[in-house]
């Protein structure tokens, strides 16, 4: 059992060392309505709650953006939006960029 914990700890350290610690470069833009300016998130990193009137998210970053159905990026991921792609979204959700 101790060997298993040692192996798991070593794997976690190795994974953490490979994970980049910088924000995605570029911008995530969220369109809500024709009467509102775009919500722009420059070089996003972490979790962001979508505006309540959000309609379309455009991933203009260098990294995938993960969409969630809850406002805290706590639930299971709903969709991954690749760089240079977009998706319809709902205003009570959130997205995470890494």
C-alpha positions in Angstrom: 0.0 0.0 0.0 2.9 2.4 0.8 4.4 1.7 -2.6 1.1 2.6 -4.3 1.0 6.0 -2.4 4.6 6.7 -3.4 3.9 6.0 -7.0 0.8 8.2 -7.0 2.7 11.0 -5.3 5.5 10.8 -7.9 2.9 10.9 -10.7 1.3 14.0 -9.2 4.6 15.8 -8.9 5.6 14.8 -12.5 2.2 16.1 -13.8 2.5 19.3 -11.9 5.9 19.9 -13.3 4.6 19.6 -16.9 1.5 21.8 -16.4 2.2 25.4 -17.6 1.8 28.1 -15.0 0.9 30.9 -17.4 -2.4 32.2 -18.8 -3.7 31.3 -22.2 -2.5 34.0 -24.7 -5.2 35.7 -26.6 -8.8 36.6 -25.7 -12.1 35.0 -25.0 -15.0 37.1 -26.2 -18.6 36.6 -25.2 -21.5 38.0 -27.2 -24.7 38.7 -25.3 -27.1 41.0 -27.3 -26.9 43.6 -30.0 -27.3 46.3 -27.4 -24.3 45.3 -25.3 -20.5 45.4 -26.0 -18.6 42.1 -26.1 -17.4 40.9 -22.7 -13.6 40.4 -23.3 -11.3 38.3 -21.2 -7.6 39.0 -22.1 -5.1 36.3 -21.4 -7.6 34.4 -19.3 -6.5 31.9 -16.6 -8.9 30.2 -14.1 -12.6 30.2 -13.8 -14.9 33.0 -15.1 -18.7 33.3 -14.7 -20.5 34.1 -17.9 -22.6 37.2 -18.1 -26.3 36.5 -17.4 -27.3 37.4 -21.0 -24.4 35.4 -22.6 -25.2 33.9 -26.0 -22.0 33.0 -27.8 -18.5 32.4 -26.6 -15.5 32.8 -29.0 -12.2 31.2 -28.1 -9.5 33.4 -29.6 -6.8 32.1 -27.3 -4.0 29.6 -27.8 -5.5 27.0 -25.5 -8.8 25.1 -25.1 -11.6 26.7 -23.1 -13.8 24.4 -21.0 -17.5 25.2 -20.6 -19.4 24.4 -17.4 -23.2 24.4 -16.7 -22.7 26.0 -13.2 -21.3 29.4 -12.4 -18.3 28.2 -10.4 -16.6 25.6 -12.8 -17.5 23.0 -10.2 -19.7 20.6 -12.1 -18.7 18.3 -14.8 -17.4 19.9 -18.0 -20.0 20.4 -20.7 -17.8 21.1 -23.7 -14.3 21.9 -24.7 -14.0 24.8 -27.2 -10.8 24.6 -29.2 -8.7 27.6 -30.1 -10.3 29.7 -33.0 -13.7 28.0 -32.4 -16.9 29.2 -30.7 -20.0 27.8 -29.0 -23.4 28.8 -27.9 -23.6 29.3 -24.1 -26.1 30.1 -21.4 -25.8 32.9 -18.9 -25.8 30.8 -15.8 -22.7 28.9 -16.8 -19.0 29.5 -16.6 -15.8 28.8 -18.5 -12.2 28.0 -17.5 -9.1 28.8 -19.5 -5.7 27.3 -18.7 
